[in-house]
Amino acid sequence: MIKIFLGIIQGLTEFLPVSSSGHLAIFGTIFQDMNVSFFTLLHLATLLAVVWFLRKYLFKLIVSFLKLDRNAWKIFIYVVISTIPAGFFGLMFNDKIESTFGQNKLIALFLMLTGVVLLLSDFKKEGVLDIQRLGIFNALLIGIFQSFALFPGISRSGVTLVAGLMLGLKREEAVKYSFLISIPAILGAFLLESKNMTIDIWGILGFVTAVLSGFVALHFLRFLTIKRKLRYFAYYCWLIALLILIF
């Protein structure tokens, strides 16, 4: 039952900007279940959710890529560039990053920072850039922000989404790009830990609930970003951080 609950938490928080790794670390500590390999399985579940959510866009992008369309190739290059920083830091400092999962006070601090970033985003005016006009330097900056989310408490979707908005992407495009670069990031995390992964029936049920709740969260985040309502997630992050520090 605990794994089903953690599956729901992972699905919702992977894409809602409140840090899935932070929530899993907190609840894992509460339930005395810090199975990193199971957390990796849950990340694979949310990978399936985002691929299904972007299926039409991904299909068009792949077809255009194979036809050597210039814009499709530019987007591919931007995604690769945005993936490099997190991949580098994940490989170099994997053990140190994993050690932070049991440090709840540090997680609380990171949640506070995530809240500040989300609050600022609602005051950003609508951007003018499409993804194909993002540029190599901006793609690298978003990738650097994504690498911060290796630490529990810093939301990957939150920091990449806000980075895109601050760099001038349209709100719809920022959402799409944040989801797009999550695919190699989540896949990389899965491959890194998959050798140690074990699966049981409860793990499978947790996987299924993570896929379903992740798909719901994707739609919800897209709606709230366009409506400039991310500040509500900021309040939530601060509340959770406060509860961690108190209890």
N, C-alpha and C positions, 0 to 999 in steps of 0.2 A: 504493500500500500504506500509506503514511503516513496518508492521509486515512481509510482504513478503521480504522486503529489509533486515530486521534483520535476517530472516531465512537464506538468502543467506550468510550473514556475519557469522552467527553461524556455518553453515555447512562447510564453507571454513576454518574458523579460529580455529575450535575445534581440527582439526588434523594437519593443517599447524602450525608450531611452532611460532605463533605470538600472542597467548593468546585470546581465544574466549571471555572470561569474560571481559578482558580489552576492547576489541572492542565493546562489547555489552554495557558496562558501558559508554563508550565515546559517542556512537551513541544514547544511551538511554537518556543521558543528553542533547544532541543536539536537539533531537526530543521531549524532555520533556515526555519521556515514560520510566519510570524505573520499569516496571512491572516484578518483580522477578519471579512470577509464570509463566509468558509467557516465560521467559528465561529458566525456568525449563522444560517446554514443548519442547523447542528447543533442550535441552540436550537429552531428550528422543528420538527426531528425529535422532540425530547423533548416539545415541546408536543403533538404527535400522540399520544405515548405516554401522557401524563397525561390527555388527553381520553378516550382509550380506557379507561384504568384507572378513571376516574370516570364512565363512560358511563351507568350505571344511575342513579347519584345525580344527575348533570347532567340527565338526561331528566326525572326526577321534579321536580327543582328548576325546570326551564323550564316544565313543565306547570303547576305550582303558581303560578309567577310570572305566567303568562298568565291564570290564573284569579283573579288579584289576591289570592292567599293572603298574609296578613300576614307570616308567618314567612319565606316565600320572598323577599318584598320587603325584609325586614330583612337577610337574608343578602346580597342583592344590594347593598344600601347599604353594608354592612360591607366587602364585597370592593372596592367602588369607593373607599372611604375608605382601605383598606389599600394600594391601588395608587397613590394620589396622591403620597406622599412620594418613592417611587422614580422615578416618572414625572417629577416636578419636578426632582430632583437629576440624573437622567439627561439631561434636556434642557439644563439649565443648565451642567453640568460634564462633558459628554460627552468633550471633548478631553482634559481633565486626567485623567479616569478611564482612558481608553485609554492614556495615557502611562505608567501604573503597570504595564501588562502586561509590560514588559520589565525591571522592577525586582525581581529574584528575592529580594533580602534583605527587601524590604518584603512580598512575598508570604509569605515564611517567617514574618514577624511576625504577619501576619493569620491564618495557619494555626494558630499557637500560640494566639491568642485564640479561634479557633473551637473548638479542643480544650478550652480551659478552660470555655467555655459548655456544650459537650456533656457534660463530666464532671459539672457541677453539676446537669444535668437529671435524671440518674438518681436523685438524692436527693430529688427533688420528689415529694410524695405525690400520689395520684390526685386530679385535679380534679373539680369537680361541674357545670361549665357545659357546655351544648350550644352549638353555633355560634349559634343564634338568640338566645341570651341573652348573647352576647359583650359587646355595648355599643359605642357609637360611640367612646368614649375608648380602650378596649382595642384596637379595630380600628385606630385611628390609631397607637397604640404599636407594634403588630405591623408596620404599614406603615413606620414609622421604622426599625425593626430590619431590615426587608427592604431598605431603601435602603442600609444599610451593605454589603450583599452586592454592590453595584455594583463594589466593589473586589475584585480577584482574591485569593483566599486566604480570604475570608470566605464561608462557605457560606450560600446563600439558604435552602435547605431547613432547614439546621441552626438558623440564628438565628430564623426564623419559627416553626419547630416548638417550640423552647425558649421563645420569647416566649409562645406560646400556652399551654404547660404552666405557666409561671410566673404567668400571669394567671388560671389556674384552669380552663382547658379540660380535659375528659376526654382521656386520651391518644389514644384513637381519633379524637375530634373535632379534636384539635390536628393530627394527621396529615392529616386530611381538609381542614382549613382551609388548612394550609400548601400542599397540592397545589392547592387551589381558587384561591388568590391567585397561584399561579405562572402560571396561564393568561394573565391580562392582562399580567403582568410579562414573560413570555417573548415574547408576541405583540408587545408594545410594543418590545422590543429588536430583534425581527426587522424590524418596520416601519421602525425608525430607521435600520437599516443596509442594508435590502433594495435600495435604489437602487444600491448599489455591488456587488451580489452577482453573481458569475459562477459557472456550474455546468459541470462536466465529468463524465465517466463515473466518475472516482474520487470526485468529490464526491457523486454519486448513491449510490454504494456506501457511502460514509461516512455518508450520511443514513440509509440502511436499517439499518445496524448500530447507529446511535444510537437509532433507534426501538425496536429489539428489546432492546438492553441497558438502555434506559431503563425499559421495561416490567418487566423482571426486577428492576431496582433499586427500583422503587416497591413491589413486594410485599415485598422484603427489608427495606426501611426500616420499613414498617408493622409487620412482625413484631417487629423489634428494638426499636422504640419501645414497643410494648405490653409487651414482656418486660423493659423497662428495661435495655437493653444498649448504649445509645449511647456509653458510656464507651470501648468498643473503637474507635470512630471517633476519639475524642479521642486515644488512643494513636497511632493511624495518622497523624493530623494532626501530632502532635509529631515523629514519626519522619521524615516527609517534610520538615518544616521543618528538622530537624537535618541531614538529608542535603543540603538546599539550601545551608545555611550552610557546611557542610564542603567541598562540591565546587563 
